[in-house]
Amino acid sequence: MVDVAQHSRAPRVNKIAMTDPWQWLAKGWEDMWANPGISLGYGALVLAISYALTAGLFFFDTLFLVFPLAAGFMQLAPILAIGLYEASLRREAGEEVGSLATYIVRPRSPLQLAYFGFALGFILMAWIYLAFFLFAIFYGINVPPMAEFISDLILTVRGVAFLAIGTAVGAVLAFTVFAISAVAVPYLLDRDADAISAMLLSIKAVRENFAPMMLWAWLIVVLTVSGLVVFYVGLIFVFPLIGHATWHAYRALVARD
């Protein structure tokens, strides 16, 4: 049961400037190269998972799901990057940043963090089901060859309509995930709180700093896409960079009083 009184003790949200997201990336870059083995290790792990998932889609002849799964990756990224937040927290506190401490993280709110992870997983599954549903509407149950499918997406009215509607639905879900998770996971790592309070705090941070947070969301999308289009290899650098930068976003947005 959520402690109602805990909502009243929610920390204050700071106002930030349009230049702040760039500063978060700069600080994230410093964190990444302060402990490159740990940071790039996380990136390499994400790269391996991406290749494994793509191979699975190829094996089951469902490569058309590669695009919604790529979008789904961005939805789960906040929870997957928790070790990177821990590394930034420890570096900030002047503590030793060991690989064991960042791969076996002990958050202040472990159960609530699990609830939040379940919520993100539920949204991801809903997105995958929606992707199947939209595909069935436009293409039926027969999956075309990947080359034919890609050309159909950009050269036919059916393909463009499918791409437009799918992108619109994905954008709504992506914005929802961004709004509830912008600072939620670092907050639950750093403080004893409940998942609902963390999501409400994150929504408040986005609402009260809408323009700079939209810039931050745009930077995340651009960096992630740039990591994906080079056969995922860019994720080795992009994933830890965004992860470390997210910790600094949390520090800038959420007051410590």
C-alpha positions in Angstrom: 0.0 0.0 0.0 1.3 3.4 -0.9 2.0 5.8 2.0 -0.1 8.8 1.3 1.9 10.9 3.6 5.0 10.2 1.6 3.5 12.1 -1.3 3.5 15.3 0.8 7.2 14.8 1.6 8.1 14.7 -2.1 11.2 16.8 -2.8 11.1 20.1 -4.6 11.6 20.2 -8.4 14.2 22.7 -9.5 13.9 24.9 -12.5 16.5 24.3 -15.2 17.7 26.1 -18.3 17.8 25.1 -21.9 21.5 24.6 -21.7 21.3 22.1 -18.9 20.8 18.9 -21.0 24.1 19.6 -22.8 25.8 19.9 -19.4 24.4 16.6 -18.4 25.9 15.0 -21.5 29.2 16.6 -20.7 29.2 15.3 -17.2 28.0 11.9 -18.4 31.0 11.9 -20.8 33.3 12.6 -17.9 31.8 9.8 -15.8 32.0 7.3 -18.7 35.7 7.9 -19.3 36.5 8.0 -15.6 35.5 4.3 -15.5 35.6 3.1 -19.1 35.8 -0.6 -18.3 32.5 -0.5 -16.3 30.7 2.0 -18.6 31.7 0.4 -21.9 31.1 -3.0 -20.4 27.4 -2.0 -19.9 27.4 -0.8 -23.5 28.9 -4.1 -24.8 26.2 -6.0 -22.8 23.5 -4.0 -24.4 25.1 -4.6 -27.8 25.1 -8.4 -27.2 21.5 -8.4 -26.1 20.5 -6.4 -29.2 22.3 -8.9 -31.5 20.7 -11.8 -29.7 17.2 -10.3 -30.0 17.7 -9.5 -33.7 18.9 -13.1 -34.3 15.8 -14.4 -32.5 13.6 -12.3 -34.7 15.4 -13.5 -37.8 15.1 -17.1 -36.7 11.3 -16.8 -36.1 10.8 -14.8 -39.3 9.5 -11.8 -37.4 12.1 -9.2 -38.4 9.3 -6.7 -38.9 9.3 -6.4 -35.1 12.8 -5.0 -35.1 11.5 -1.4 -35.3 9.0 -1.6 -32.4 11.6 -3.6 -30.4 14.1 -0.8 -31.0 11.6 1.7 -29.6 10.9 -0.7 -26.8 14.5 -0.7 -25.9 14.3 3.0 -25.1 11.3 2.2 -22.8 13.3 -0.3 -20.7 16.6 1.7 -20.8 15.9 3.7 -17.6 15.8 0.5 -15.6 18.7 -1.2 -17.5 21.0 1.7 -16.7 20.7 1.5 -12.9 24.3 0.3 -12.6 25.5 3.4 -14.5 23.5 5.6 -12.1 25.2 3.8 -9.2 28.6 4.4 -10.8 27.9 8.2 -11.1 26.6 8.3 -7.6 29.7 6.7 -6.2 32.0 8.9 -8.3 30.1 12.0 -7.1 30.5 10.9 -3.5 34.2 10.2 -3.9 33.7 6.4 -3.3 35.4 3.6 -5.2 33.6 2.6 -8.3 34.0 -1.2 -8.5 32.5 -3.4 -11.1 30.8 -5.6 -8.5 29.1 -2.6 -6.9 27.7 -1.4 -10.2 26.5 -4.8 -11.5 25.0 -5.8 -8.1 23.2 -2.6 -7.1 21.5 -2.1 -3.8 19.0 0.6 -4.2 17.3 2.4 -1.3 13.9 1.3 -2.6 14.5 -2.2 -4.1 10.9 -3.4 -4.0 9.5 -0.2 -5.4 12.1 -0.3 -8.1 10.9 -3.7 -9.0 7.3 -2.4 -9.2 8.5 0.3 -11.5 10.4 -2.1 -13.7 7.2 -4.2 -13.9 5.3 -1.1 -15.1 7.8 -0.5 -17.8 7.7 -4.1 -18.8 3.9 -3.9 -19.0 4.1 -0.9 -21.3 6.6 -2.7 -23.5 4.4 -5.7 -23.9 1.4 -3.4 -24.7 3.5 -1.8 -27.4 4.5 -5.2 -28.9 0.9 -6.3 -28.9 -0.1 -3.0 -30.6 2.6 -3.5 -33.2 1.2 -7.0 -34.0 -2.3 -5.6 -34.1 -1.3 -2.8 -36.5 0.7 -5.1 -38.7 -2.3 -7.5 -38.9 -4.6 -4.6 -39.9 -2.4 -3.5 -42.8 -0.6 -6.7 -43.9 -2.8 -9.6 -42.5 -1.1 -12.7 -41.1 1.4 -13.3 -43.9 4.8 -11.7 -43.1 6.5 -10.5 -46.3 10.3 -10.9 -46.8 12.2 -8.2 -45.1 13.5 -6.5 -48.3 10.0 -6.5 -49.7 8.6 -5.2 -46.4 11.0 -2.2 -46.3 10.4 -1.2 -49.8 6.6 -1.5 -49.2 6.9 0.8 -46.2 8.3 3.7 -48.2 6.9 3.2 -51.7 3.2 2.3 -51.1 0.3 4.1 -49.5 -0.3 1.1 -47.3 3.2 1.2 -46.1 3.4 4.9 -45.4 0.0 4.8 -43.6 1.3 1.9 -41.4 4.5 3.7 -40.7 2.7 6.9 -39.9 0.2 5.4 -37.5 2.8 3.1 -35.9 5.1 6.1 -35.4 2.3 8.1 -33.8 1.3 5.4 -31.4 4.9 4.7 -30.5 5.6 8.4 -29.9 2.6 8.6 -27.5 3.9 5.6 -25.6 7.5 6.9 -25.7 6.5 10.2 -24.3 4.5 8.5 -21.5 7.5 6.4 -20.5 9.8 9.4 -20.7 7.4 11.4 -18.5 7.1 8.8 -15.8 10.8 7.7 -15.9 12.9 10.9 -16.5 14.1 10.8 -12.9 12.2 7.9 -11.3 14.9 5.2 -11.3 17.7 7.4 -10.0 15.3 8.7 -7.3 14.4 5.2 -6.2 18.1 4.2 -6.2 19.0 7.3 -4.1 16.1 7.6 -1.7 13.6 5.5 0.2 10.3 6.2 -1.7 7.5 4.4 -3.4 7.1 3.9 -7.2 4.0 6.0 -7.6 5.7 9.0 -5.8 8.7 8.5 -8.1 6.5 8.6 -11.2 4.6 11.6 -10.0 7.9 13.4 -9.2 9.2 12.6 -12.7 6.0 13.9 -14.4 6.2 17.0 -12.3 9.9 17.5 -13.3 8.9 17.2 -17.0 5.9 19.4 -16.7 7.6 22.2 -14.8 10.6 22.2 -17.2 8.8 21.2 -20.4 11.0 22.9 -23.0 14.4 21.8 -21.7 13.1 18.3 -21.0 11.8 18.0 -24.5 15.3 19.0 -25.6 16.6 16.2 -23.4 14.1 13.7 -24.8 15.2 14.8 -28.4 18.8 14.3 -27.5 18.1 10.8 -26.1 16.3 9.9 -29.3 18.9 11.2 -31.6 21.8 9.6 -29.7 19.9 6.3 -29.5 19.0 6.2 -33.1 22.6 7.1 -34.1 23.7 4.1 -32.0 21.2 1.8 -33.6 21.7 2.6 -37.3 25.4 1.6 -37.3 24.3 -2.0 -36.6 23.9 -1.3 -32.9 27.7 -0.8 -32.5 27.2 2.8 -31.4 25.2 1.6 -28.4 28.5 0.7 -26.7 29.1 4.4 -26.3 25.6 5.9 -26.4 24.0 3.7 -23.8 26.5 4.5 -21.0 26.7 8.2 -22.0 22.9 8.6 -21.7 22.9 6.5 -18.5 25.5 8.6 -16.7 23.9 11.8 -18.0 20.5 10.8 -16.6 22.0 10.7 -13.2 23.1 14.3 -13.6 19.7 15.2 -14.9 18.2 13.7 -11.7 20.6 15.7 -9.6 19.8 18.9 -11.4 16.0 18.4 -11.4 15.4 17.1 -7.9 16.3 19.2 -4.8 18.2 17.5 -2.1 16.3 19.2 0.8 
